[in-house]
Amino acid sequence: MNKKILNYIDWHLNNSASEHMGQLVYIIAKLSLISTPAAWIVKLPREARDKLFLSHADASSYIDLNGRPDDYIAPLYTTVNVDVASSGIKRN
């Protein structure tokens, strides 16, 4: 299933008709499939500080115990090397 999803994402990334913001969404989607988050952050929109956790389970527990409706969990990734453009670009 992941292979089919990755092929779908790659098709959209290599399609020159895709909008730039749409390609950004596909880049993030590809990252989420090919790499594991290094940490998780609980975003607290009403506060200046966010909470950092090393596992999704810890972040979920925090949300369950202390969360409000507008809080959410987001993954944090380390730097990864991803090919998002085809190498067949021709220059005149």
Distance bins in CASP14 RR format, pairs under 12 A and 6 or more apart:
PFRMAT RR
TARGET T0000
AUTHOR 0000-0000-0000
RMODE 2
METHOD distances of the structure
MODEL  1
1 7 0 0 0 0 0 1 0 0 0 0 0
1 8 0 0 0 0 0 1 0 0 0 0 0
1 33 0 0 0 0 0 1 0 0 0 0 0
2 8 0 0 0 0 0 1 0 0 0 0 0
2 9 0 0 0 0 0 1 0 0 0 0 0
2 29 0 0 0 0 0 1 0 0 0 0 0
2 30 0 0 0 0 0 1 0 0 0 0 0
2 32 0 0 0 0 0 1 0 0 0 0 0
2 33 1 0 1 0 0 0 0 0 0 0 0
2 34 0 0 0 0 1 0 0 0 0 0 0
3 9 0 0 0 0 0 1 0 0 0 0 0
3 10 0 0 0 0 0 1 0 0 0 0 0
3 33 0 0 0 0 1 0 0 0 0 0 0
3 34 0 0 0 0 0 1 0 0 0 0 0
4 10 0 0 0 0 0 1 0 0 0 0 0
4 11 0 0 0 0 0 1 0 0 0 0 0
4 33 0 0 0 0 0 1 0 0 0 0 0
5 11 0 0 0 0 0 1 0 0 0 0 0
5 12 0 0 0 0 0 1 0 0 0 0 0
5 26 0 0 0 0 0 1 0 0 0 0 0
5 29 1 0 0 1 0 0 0 0 0 0 0
5 30 0 0 0 0 1 0 0 0 0 0 0
5 32 0 0 0 0 0 1 0 0 0 0 0
5 33 1 0 0 1 0 0 0 0 0 0 0
5 34 0 0 0 0 0 1 0 0 0 0 0
6 12 0 0 0 0 0 1 0 0 0 0 0
6 13 0 0 0 0 0 1 0 0 0 0 0
6 26 0 0 0 0 0 1 0 0 0 0 0
6 29 0 0 0 0 1 0 0 0 0 0 0
6 30 1 0 0 1 0 0 0 0 0 0 0
6 31 0 0 0 0 0 1 0 0 0 0 0
6 32 0 0 0 0 0 1 0 0 0 0 0
6 33 1 0 0 1 0 0 0 0 0 0 0
6 34 1 0 0 1 0 0 0 0 0 0 0
6 82 0 0 0 0 0 1 0 0 0 0 0
6 83 0 0 0 0 0 1 0 0 0 0 0
7 13 0 0 0 0 0 1 0 0 0 0 0
7 14 0 0 0 0 0 1 0 0 0 0 0
7 26 0 0 0 0 0 1 0 0 0 0 0
7 30 0 0 0 0 0 1 0 0 0 0 0
7 33 0 0 0 0 0 1 0 0 0 0 0
8 14 0 0 0 0 0 1 0 0 0 0 0
8 15 0 0 0 0 0 1 0 0 0 0 0
8 26 0 0 0 0 1 0 0 0 0 0 0
8 29 0 0 0 0 1 0 0 0 0 0 0
8 30 0 0 0 0 0 1 0 0 0 0 0
8 33 0 0 0 0 0 1 0 0 0 0 0
9 15 0 0 0 0 0 1 0 0 0 0 0
9 18 0 0 0 0 0 1 0 0 0 0 0
9 22 0 0 0 0 0 1 0 0 0 0 0
9 23 0 0 0 0 1 0 0 0 0 0 0
9 25 0 0 0 0 1 0 0 0 0 0 0
9 26 1 0 1 0 0 0 0 0 0 0 0
9 27 0 0 0 0 1 0 0 0 0 0 0
9 28 0 0 0 0 1 0 0 0 0 0 0
9 29 1 0 1 0 0 0 0 0 0 0 0
9 30 1 0 1 0 0 0 0 0 0 0 0
9 31 0 0 0 0 1 0 0 0 0 0 0
9 32 0 0 0 0 0 1 0 0 0 0 0
9 33 1 0 0 1 0 0 0 0 0 0 0
9 34 0 0 0 0 1 0 0 0 0 0 0
9 82 0 0 0 0 0 1 0 0 0 0 0
9 83 0 0 0 0 0 1 0 0 0 0 0
9 84 0 0 0 0 1 0 0 0 0 0 0
10 18 0 0 0 0 0 1 0 0 0 0 0
10 23 0 0 0 0 0 1 0 0 0 0 0
10 26 0 0 0 0 1 0 0 0 0 0 0
10 27 0 0 0 0 0 1 0 0 0 0 0
10 29 0 0 0 0 0 1 0 0 0 0 0
10 30 1 0 0 1 0 0 0 0 0 0 0
10 33 0 0 0 0 0 1 0 0 0 0 0
10 34 0 0 0 0 0 1 0 0 0 0 0
10 82 0 0 0 0 0 1 0 0 0 0 0
10 83 0 0 0 0 1 0 0 0 0 0 0
10 84 0 0 0 0 1 0 0 0 0 0 0
10 85 0 0 0 0 0 1 0 0 0 0 0
10 86 0 0 0 0 1 0 0 0 0 0 0
11 17 0 0 0 0 0 1 0 0 0 0 0
11 18 0 0 0 0 1 0 0 0 0 0 0
11 23 0 0 0 0 0 1 0 0 0 0 0
11 26 0 0 0 0 1 0 0 0 0 0 0
11 30 0 0 0 0 0 1 0 0 0 0 0
11 86 0 0 0 0 0 1 0 0 0 0 0
12 18 1 0 1 0 0 0 0 0 0 0 0
12 19 0 0 0 0 0 1 0 0 0 0 0
12 20 0 0 0 0 0 1 0 0 0 0 0
12 22 1 0 0 1 0 0 0 0 0 0 0
12 23 1 0 0 1 0 0 0 0 0 0 0
12 24 0 0 0 0 0 1 0 0 0 0 0
12 25 0 0 0 0 1 0 0 0 0 0 0
12 26 1 0 1 0 0 0 0 0 0 0 0
12 27 0 0 0 0 1 0 0 0 0 0 0
12 29 0 0 0 0 1 0 0 0 0 0 0
12 30 0 0 0 0 1 0 0 0 0 0 0
12 84 0 0 0 0 0 1 0 0 0 0 0
13 19 0 0 0 0 0 1 0 0 0 0 0
13 20 0 0 0 0 0 1 0 0 0 0 0
13 22 0 0 0 0 1 0 0 0 0 0 0
13 23 1 0 1 0 0 0 0 0 0 0 0
13 24 0 0 0 0 0 1 0 0 0 0 0
13 25 0 0 0 0 0 1 0 0 0 0 0
13 26 1 0 1 0 0 0 0 0 0 0 0
13 27 1 0 0 1 0 0 0 0 0 0 0
13 28 0 0 0 0 0 1 0 0 0 0 0
13 29 0 0 0 0 1 0 0 0 0 0 0
13 30 1 0 0 1 0 0 0 0 0 0 0
13 31 0 0 0 0 0 1 0 0 0 0 0
13 82 0 0 0 0 1 0 0 0 0 0 0
13 83 0 0 0 0 1 0 0 0 0 0 0
13 84 1 0 1 0 0 0 0 0 0 0 0
13 85 1 0 0 1 0 0 0 0 0 0 0
13 86 0 0 0 0 1 0 0 0 0 0 0
14 23 0 0 0 0 1 0 0 0 0 0 0
14 26 0 0 0 0 1 0 0 0 0 0 0
14 30 0 0 0 0 0 1 0 0 0 0 0
14 83 0 0 0 0 1 0 0 0 0 0 0
14 84 0 0 0 0 1 0 0 0 0 0 0
14 85 1 0 0 1 0 0 0 0 0 0 0
14 86 1 0 1 0 0 0 0 0 0 0 0
14 87 0 0 0 0 0 1 0 0 0 0 0
14 88 0 0 0 0 1 0 0 0 0 0 0
14 89 0 0 0 0 0 1 0 0 0 0 0
15 22 0 0 0 0 0 1 0 0 0 0 0
15 23 0 0 0 0 1 0 0 0 0 0 0
15 26 0 0 0 0 1 0 0 0 0 0 0
15 84 0 0 0 0 0 1 0 0 0 0 0
15 85 0 0 0 0 0 1 0 0 0 0 0
15 86 0 0 0 0 0 1 0 0 0 0 0
16 23 0 0 0 0 1 0 0 0 0 0 0
16 85 0 0 0 0 0 1 0 0 0 0 0
16 86 0 0 0 0 1 0 0 0 0 0 0
16 89 0 0 0 0 0 1 0 0 0 0 0
17 23 0 0 0 0 0 1 0 0 0 0 0
18 24 0 0 0 0 1 0 0 0 0 0 0
18 25 0 0 0 0 1 0 0 0 0 0 0
18 26 1 0 0 1 0 0 0 0 0 0 0
18 27 0 0 0 0 0 1 0 0 0 0 0
18 84 0 0 0 0 0 1 0 0 0 0 0
18 85 0 0 0 0 0 1 0 0 0 0 0
19 25 0 0 0 0 1 0 0 0 0 0 0
19 26 0 0 0 0 0 1 0 0 0 0 0
20 26 0 0 0 0 0 1 0 0 0 0 0
20 27 0 0 0 0 0 1 0 0 0 0 0
21 27 0 0 0 0 0 1 0 0 0 0 0
21 28 0 0 0 0 0 1 0 0 0 0 0
22 28 0 0 0 0 1 0 0 0 0 0 0
22 29 0 0 0 0 1 0 0 0 0 0 0
23 29 0 0 0 0 0 1 0 0 0 0 0
23 30 0 0 0 0 0 1 0 0 0 0 0
23 84 1 0 0 1 0 0 0 0 0 0 0
23 85 0 0 0 0 1 0 0 0 0 0 0
24 30 0 0 0 0 0 1 0 0 0 0 0
24 31 0 0 0 0 0 1 0 0 0 0 0
24 84 0 0 0 0 0 1 0 0 0 0 0
25 31 0 0 0 0 0 1 0 0 0 0 0
25 32 0 0 0 0 0 1 0 0 0 0 0
26 32 0 0 0 0 0 1 0 0 0 0 0
26 33 0 0 0 0 0 1 0 0 0 0 0
26 82 0 0 0 0 0 1 0 0 0 0 0
26 84 0 0 0 0 1 0 0 0 0 0 0
27 33 0 0 0 0 0 1 0 0 0 0 0
27 34 0 0 0 0 0 1 0 0 0 0 0
27 35 0 0 0 0 0 1 0 0 0 0 0
27 77 0 0 0 0 0 1 0 0 0 0 0
27 80 0 0 0 0 0 1 0 0 0 0 0
27 82 1 0 0 1 0 0 0 0 0 0 0
27 83 0 0 0 0 0 1 0 0 0 0 0
27 84 1 0 1 0 0 0 0 0 0 0 0
27 85 0 0 0 0 0 1 0 0 0 0 0
28 34 0 0 0 0 0 1 0 0 0 0 0
28 35 0 0 0 0 0 1 0 0 0 0 0
28 37 0 0 0 0 0 1 0 0 0 0 0
28 74 0 0 0 0 0 1 0 0 0 0 0
28 75 0 0 0 0 1 0 0 0 0 0 0
28 77 0 0 0 0 1 0 0 0 0 0 0
28 80 0 0 0 0 0 1 0 0 0 0 0
28 82 0 0 0 0 0 1 0 0 0 0 0
28 84 0 0 0 0 0 1 0 0 0 0 0
29 35 0 0 0 0 0 1 0 0 0 0 0
29 75 0 0 0 0 0 1 0 0 0 0 0
29 82 0 0 0 0 0 1 0 0 0 0 0
29 84 0 0 0 0 0 1 0 0 0 0 0
30 77 0 0 0 0 0 1 0 0 0 0 0
30 80 0 0 0 0 1 0 0 0 0 0 0
30 81 0 0 0 0 0 1 0 0 0 0 0
30 82 1 0 0 1 0 0 0 0 0 0 0
30 83 0 0 0 0 1 0 0 0 0 0 0
30 84 1 0 0 1 0 0 0 0 0 0 0
31 37 0 0 0 0 1 0 0 0 0 0 0
31 38 0 0 0 0 0 1 0 0 0 0 0
31 75 0 0 0 0 1 0 0 0 0 0 0
31 76 0 0 0 0 0 1 0 0 0 0 0
31 77 1 0 1 0 0 0 0 0 0 0 0
31 78 0 0 0 0 0 1 0 0 0 0 0
31 79 0 0 0 0 0 1 0 0 0 0 0
31 80 1 0 0 1 0 0 0 0 0 0 0
31 81 0 0 0 0 0 1 0 0 0 0 0
31 82 1 0 0 1 0 0 0 0 0 0 0
31 84 0 0 0 0 0 1 0 0 0 0 0
32 74 0 0 0 0 0 1 0 0 0 0 0
32 75 1 0 0 1 0 0 0 0 0 0 0
32 76 0 0 0 0 0 1 0 0 0 0 0
32 77 0 0 0 0 1 0 0 0 0 0 0
32 80 0 0 0 0 0 1 0 0 0 0 0
32 82 0 0 0 0 0 1 0 0 0 0 0
33 75 0 0 0 0 0 1 0 0 0 0 0
33 77 0 0 0 0 0 1 0 0 0 0 0
33 80 0 0 0 0 0 1 0 0 0 0 0
33 82 0 0 0 0 0 1 0 0 0 0 0
34 77 0 0 0 0 1 0 0 0 0 0 0
34 80 1 0 0 1 0 0 0 0 0 0 0
34 81 0 0 0 0 0 1 0 0 0 0 0
34 82 1 0 0 1 0 0 0 0 0 0 0
34 83 0 0 0 0 0 1 0 0 0 0 0
34 84 0 0 0 0 0 1 0 0 0 0 0
35 75 0 0 0 0 1 0 0 0 0 0 0
35 76 0 0 0 0 0 1 0 0 0 0 0
35 77 1 0 1 0 0 0 0 0 0 0 0
35 78 1 0 0 1 0 0 0 0 0 0 0
35 79 0 0 0 0 1 0 0 0 0 0 0
35 80 1 0 1 0 0 0 0 0 0 0 0
35 81 0 0 0 0 0 1 0 0 0 0 0
35 82 0 0 0 0 1 0 0 0 0 0 0
36 54 0 0 0 0 0 1 0 0 0 0 0
36 55 0 0 0 0 0 1 0 0 0 0 0
36 56 0 0 0 0 0 1 0 0 0 0 0
36 75 0 0 0 0 1 0 0 0 0 0 0
36 76 0 0 0 0 0 1 0 0 0 0 0
36 77 0 0 0 0 1 0 0 0 0 0 0
36 78 0 0 0 0 1 0 0 0 0 0 0
36 80 0 0 0 0 1 0 0 0 0 0 0
37 52 0 0 0 0 0 1 0 0 0 0 0
37 53 0 0 0 0 0 1 0 0 0 0 0
37 54 0 0 0 0 1 0 0 0 0 0 0
37 55 0 0 0 0 1 0 0 0 0 0 0
37 56 1 0 0 1 0 0 0 0 0 0 0
37 59 0 0 0 0 0 1 0 0 0 0 0
37 73 0 0 0 0 0 1 0 0 0 0 0
37 74 0 0 0 0 1 0 0 0 0 0 0
37 75 1 1 0 0 0 0 0 0 0 0 0
37 76 1 0 1 0 0 0 0 0 0 0 0
37 77 1 0 1 0 0 0 0 0 0 0 0
37 78 0 0 0 0 1 0 0 0 0 0 0
37 80 0 0 0 0 0 1 0 0 0 0 0
38 52 0 0 0 0 0 1 0 0 0 0 0
38 53 0 0 0 0 0 1 0 0 0 0 0
38 54 0 0 0 0 1 0 0 0 0 0 0
38 55 0 0 0 0 0 1 0 0 0 0 0
38 56 0 0 0 0 0 1 0 0 0 0 0
38 75 0 0 0 0 1 0 0 0 0 0 0
38 76 1 0 1 0 0 0 0 0 0 0 0
38 77 1 0 0 1 0 0 0 0 0 0 0
38 78 1 0 1 0 0 0 0 0 0 0 0
38 79 0 0 0 0 1 0 0 0 0 0 0
38 80 0 0 0 0 0 1 0 0 0 0 0
39 50 0 0 0 0 0 1 0 0 0 0 0
39 51 0 0 0 0 0 1 0 0 0 0 0
39 52 1 0 1 0 0 0 0 0 0 0 0
39 53 1 0 0 1 0 0 0 0 0 0 0
39 54 1 0 1 0 0 0 0 0 0 0 0
39 55 0 0 0 0 1 0 0 0 0 0 0
39 56 0 0 0 0 1 0 0 0 0 0 0
39 58 0 0 0 0 1 0 0 0 0 0 0
39 59 0 0 0 0 1 0 0 0 0 0 0
39 73 0 0 0 0 0 1 0 0 0 0 0
39 74 0 0 0 0 1 0 0 0 0 0 0
39 75 1 0 0 1 0 0 0 0 0 0 0
39 76 1 0 1 0 0 0 0 0 0 0 0
39 77 0 0 0 0 1 0 0 0 0 0 0
39 78 0 0 0 0 1 0 0 0 0 0 0
40 50 0 0 0 0 0 1 0 0 0 0 0
40 51 0 0 0 0 1 0 0 0 0 0 0
40 52 1 0 0 1 0 0 0 0 0 0 0
40 53 1 0 1 0 0 0 0 0 0 0 0
40 54 1 0 0 1 0 0 0 0 0 0 0
40 55 1 0 0 1 0 0 0 0 0 0 0
40 56 1 0 1 0 0 0 0 0 0 0 0
40 57 0 0 0 0 1 0 0 0 0 0 0
40 58 1 0 0 1 0 0 0 0 0 0 0
40 59 1 0 1 0 0 0 0 0 0 0 0
40 60 0 0 0 0 1 0 0 0 0 0 0
40 61 0 0 0 0 0 1 0 0 0 0 0
40 62 0 0 0 0 1 0 0 0 0 0 0
40 63 0 0 0 0 0 1 0 0 0 0 0
40 72 0 0 0 0 0 1 0 0 0 0 0
40 73 1 0 1 0 0 0 0 0 0 0 0
40 74 1 0 0 1 0 0 0 0 0 0 0
40 75 1 0 1 0 0 0 0 0 0 0 0
40 76 1 0 0 1 0 0 0 0 0 0 0
40 77 0 0 0 0 0 1 0 0 0 0 0
41 49 0 0 0 0 0 1 0 0 0 0 0
41 50 1 0 1 0 0 0 0 0 0 0 0
41 51 1 0 0 1 0 0 0 0 0 0 0
41 52 1 0 1 0 0 0 0 0 0 0 0
41 53 1 0 0 1 0 0 0 0 0 0 0
41 54 0 0 0 0 0 1 0 0 0 0 0
41 56 0 0 0 0 0 1 0 0 0 0 0
41 58 0 0 0 0 0 1 0 0 0 0 0
41 59 1 0 0 1 0 0 0 0 0 0 0
41 62 0 0 0 0 0 1 0 0 0 0 0
41 63 0 0 0 0 0 1 0 0 0 0 0
41 71 0 0 0 0 0 1 0 0 0 0 0
41 72 0 0 0 0 1 0 0 0 0 0 0
41 73 1 0 0 1 0 0 0 0 0 0 0
41 74 1 0 1 0 0 0 0 0 0 0 0
41 75 1 0 0 1 0 0 0 0 0 0 0
41 76 1 0 1 0 0 0 0 0 0 0 0
41 77 0 0 0 0 0 1 0 0 0 0 0
42 49 0 0 0 0 0 1 0 0 0 0 0
42 50 1 0 0 1 0 0 0 0 0 0 0
42 51 1 0 1 0 0 0 0 0 0 0 0
42 52 1 0 0 1 0 0 0 0 0 0 0
42 53 1 0 0 1 0 0 0 0 0 0 0
42 55 0 0 0 0 0 1 0 0 0 0 0
42 56 0 0 0 0 0 1 0 0 0 0 0
42 58 0 0 0 0 1 0 0 0 0 0 0
42 59 1 0 1 0 0 0 0 0 0 0 0
42 60 0 0 0 0 1 0 0 0 0 0 0
42 61 0 0 0 0 0 1 0 0 0 0 0
42 62 1 0 1 0 0 0 0 0 0 0 0
42 63 1 0 0 1 0 0 0 0 0 0 0
42 64 0 0 0 0 0 1 0 0 0 0 0
42 65 0 0 0 0 0 1 0 0 0 0 0
42 66 0 0 0 0 1 0 0 0 0 0 0
42 67 1 0 0 1 0 0 0 0 0 0 0
42 68 0 0 0 0 0 1 0 0 0 0 0
42 70 0 0 0 0 0 1 0 0 0 0 0
42 71 1 0 0 1 0 0 0 0 0 0 0
42 72 1 0 0 1 0 0 0 0 0 0 0
42 73 1 0 1 0 0 0 0 0 0 0 0
42 74 0 0 0 0 1 0 0 0 0 0 0
42 75 0 0 0 0 0 1 0 0 0 0 0
42 76 0 0 0 0 0 1 0 0 0 0 0
43 49 0 0 0 0 0 1 0 0 0 0 0
43 50 1 0 1 0 0 0 0 0 0 0 0
43 51 0 0 0 0 1 0 0 0 0 0 0
43 52 0 0 0 0 0 1 0 0 0 0 0
43 53 0 0 0 0 0 1 0 0 0 0 0
43 59 0 0 0 0 0 1 0 0 0 0 0
43 62 0 0 0 0 0 1 0 0 0 0 0
43 63 0 0 0 0 0 1 0 0 0 0 0
43 67 0 0 0 0 0 1 0 0 0 0 0
43 68 0 0 0 0 0 1 0 0 0 0 0
43 70 0 0 0 0 1 0 0 0 0 0 0
43 71 1 0 0 1 0 0 0 0 0 0 0
43 72 1 0 1 0 0 0 0 0 0 0 0
43 73 1 0 0 1 0 0 0 0 0 0 0
43 74 1 0 1 0 0 0 0 0 0 0 0
43 75 0 0 0 0 0 1 0 0 0 0 0
43 76 0 0 0 0 0 1 0 0 0 0 0
44 50 1 0 1 0 0 0 0 0 0 0 0
44 51 1 0 0 1 0 0 0 0 0 0 0
44 52 0 0 0 0 0 1 0 0 0 0 0
44 59 0 0 0 0 0 1 0 0 0 0 0
44 62 0 0 0 0 0 1 0 0 0 0 0
44 63 0 0 0 0 0 1 0 0 0 0 0
44 66 0 0 0 0 1 0 0 0 0 0 0
44 67 0 0 0 0 1 0 0 0 0 0 0
44 68 1 0 0 1 0 0 0 0 0 0 0
44 69 0 0 0 0 0 1 0 0 0 0 0
44 70 0 0 0 0 1 0 0 0 0 0 0
44 71 1 0 1 0 0 0 0 0 0 0 0
44 72 0 0 0 0 1 0 0 0 0 0 0
44 73 0 0 0 0 0 1 0 0 0 0 0
44 74 0 0 0 0 0 1 0 0 0 0 0
45 67 0 0 0 0 0 1 0 0 0 0 0
45 68 0 0 0 0 1 0 0 0 0 0 0
45 69 0 0 0 0 0 1 0 0 0 0 0
45 70 1 0 1 0 0 0 0 0 0 0 0
45 71 1 0 0 1 0 0 0 0 0 0 0
45 72 0 0 0 0 1 0 0 0 0 0 0
45 74 0 0 0 0 0 1 0 0 0 0 0
46 67 0 0 0 0 0 1 0 0 0 0 0
46 68 1 0 0 1 0 0 0 0 0 0 0
46 69 0 0 0 0 0 1 0 0 0 0 0
46 70 1 0 0 1 0 0 0 0 0 0 0
46 71 0 0 0 0 1 0 0 0 0 0 0
47 66 0 0 0 0 0 1 0 0 0 0 0
47 67 0 0 0 0 0 1 0 0 0 0 0
47 68 0 0 0 0 1 0 0 0 0 0 0
47 70 0 0 0 0 0 1 0 0 0 0 0
47 71 0 0 0 0 1 0 0 0 0 0 0
50 59 0 0 0 0 0 1 0 0 0 0 0
50 62 0 0 0 0 0 1 0 0 0 0 0
50 71 0 0 0 0 1 0 0 0 0 0 0
50 72 0 0 0 0 0 1 0 0 0 0 0
50 73 0 0 0 0 0 1 0 0 0 0 0
50 74 0 0 0 0 1 0 0 0 0 0 0
50 76 0 0 0 0 0 1 0 0 0 0 0
51 58 0 0 0 0 1 0 0 0 0 0 0
51 59 1 0 0 1 0 0 0 0 0 0 0
51 60 0 0 0 0 0 1 0 0 0 0 0
51 61 0 0 0 0 0 1 0 0 0 0 0
51 62 1 0 0 1 0 0 0 0 0 0 0
51 63 0 0 0 0 1 0 0 0 0 0 0
51 65 0 0 0 0 0 1 0 0 0 0 0
51 66 0 0 0 0 1 0 0 0 0 0 0
51 67 0 0 0 0 1 0 0 0 0 0 0
51 71 0 0 0 0 1 0 0 0 0 0 0
51 72 0 0 0 0 0 1 0 0 0 0 0
51 73 0 0 0 0 1 0 0 0 0 0 0
51 74 0 0 0 0 0 1 0 0 0 0 0
51 76 0 0 0 0 0 1 0 0 0 0 0
52 58 0 0 0 0 1 0 0 0 0 0 0
52 59 0 0 0 0 1 0 0 0 0 0 0
52 62 0 0 0 0 0 1 0 0 0 0 0
52 73 0 0 0 0 0 1 0 0 0 0 0
52 74 0 0 0 0 0 1 0 0 0 0 0
52 75 0 0 0 0 0 1 0 0 0 0 0
52 76 1 0 0 1 0 0 0 0 0 0 0
53 59 1 0 1 0 0 0 0 0 0 0 0
53 60 0 0 0 0 1 0 0 0 0 0 0
53 61 0 0 0 0 1 0 0 0 0 0 0
53 62 1 0 0 1 0 0 0 0 0 0 0
53 63 0 0 0 0 1 0 0 0 0 0 0
53 73 0 0 0 0 1 0 0 0 0 0 0
53 74 0 0 0 0 0 1 0 0 0 0 0
53 75 0 0 0 0 0 1 0 0 0 0 0
53 76 0 0 0 0 1 0 0 0 0 0 0
54 62 0 0 0 0 0 1 0 0 0 0 0
54 75 0 0 0 0 0 1 0 0 0 0 0
54 76 0 0 0 0 1 0 0 0 0 0 0
55 61 0 0 0 0 1 0 0 0 0 0 0
55 62 0 0 0 0 0 1 0 0 0 0 0
55 73 0 0 0 0 0 1 0 0 0 0 0
55 75 0 0 0 0 0 1 0 0 0 0 0
55 76 0 0 0 0 0 1 0 0 0 0 0
56 62 0 0 0 0 0 1 0 0 0 0 0
56 63 0 0 0 0 0 1 0 0 0 0 0
56 73 1 0 0 1 0 0 0 0 0 0 0
56 74 0 0 0 0 0 1 0 0 0 0 0
56 75 0 0 0 0 1 0 0 0 0 0 0
56 76 0 0 0 0 0 1 0 0 0 0 0
57 63 0 0 0 0 0 1 0 0 0 0 0
57 64 0 0 0 0 0 1 0 0 0 0 0
57 73 0 0 0 0 0 1 0 0 0 0 0
58 64 0 0 0 0 0 1 0 0 0 0 0
58 65 0 0 0 0 0 1 0 0 0 0 0
58 73 0 0 0 0 0 1 0 0 0 0 0
59 65 0 0 0 0 0 1 0 0 0 0 0
59 66 0 0 0 0 0 1 0 0 0 0 0
59 67 0 0 0 0 0 1 0 0 0 0 0
59 71 0 0 0 0 1 0 0 0 0 0 0
59 72 0 0 0 0 1 0 0 0 0 0 0
59 73 1 0 1 0 0 0 0 0 0 0 0
59 74 0 0 0 0 1 0 0 0 0 0 0
59 75 0 0 0 0 1 0 0 0 0 0 0
59 76 0 0 0 0 0 1 0 0 0 0 0
60 66 0 0 0 0 0 1 0 0 0 0 0
60 67 0 0 0 0 0 1 0 0 0 0 0
60 71 0 0 0 0 0 1 0 0 0 0 0
60 72 0 0 0 0 0 1 0 0 0 0 0
60 73 1 0 0 1 0 0 0 0 0 0 0
61 67 0 0 0 0 0 1 0 0 0 0 0
61 73 0 0 0 0 0 1 0 0 0 0 0
62 68 0 0 0 0 0 1 0 0 0 0 0
62 71 0 0 0 0 1 0 0 0 0 0 0
62 72 0 0 0 0 0 1 0 0 0 0 0
62 73 0 0 0 0 1 0 0 0 0 0 0
63 69 0 0 0 0 0 1 0 0 0 0 0
63 70 0 0 0 0 0 1 0 0 0 0 0
63 71 1 0 1 0 0 0 0 0 0 0 0
63 72 1 0 0 1 0 0 0 0 0 0 0
63 73 1 0 0 1 0 0 0 0 0 0 0
63 74 0 0 0 0 0 1 0 0 0 0 0
64 71 0 0 0 0 0 1 0 0 0 0 0
64 73 0 0 0 0 0 1 0 0 0 0 0
65 71 0 0 0 0 0 1 0 0 0 0 0
67 73 0 0 0 0 0 1 0 0 0 0 0
END
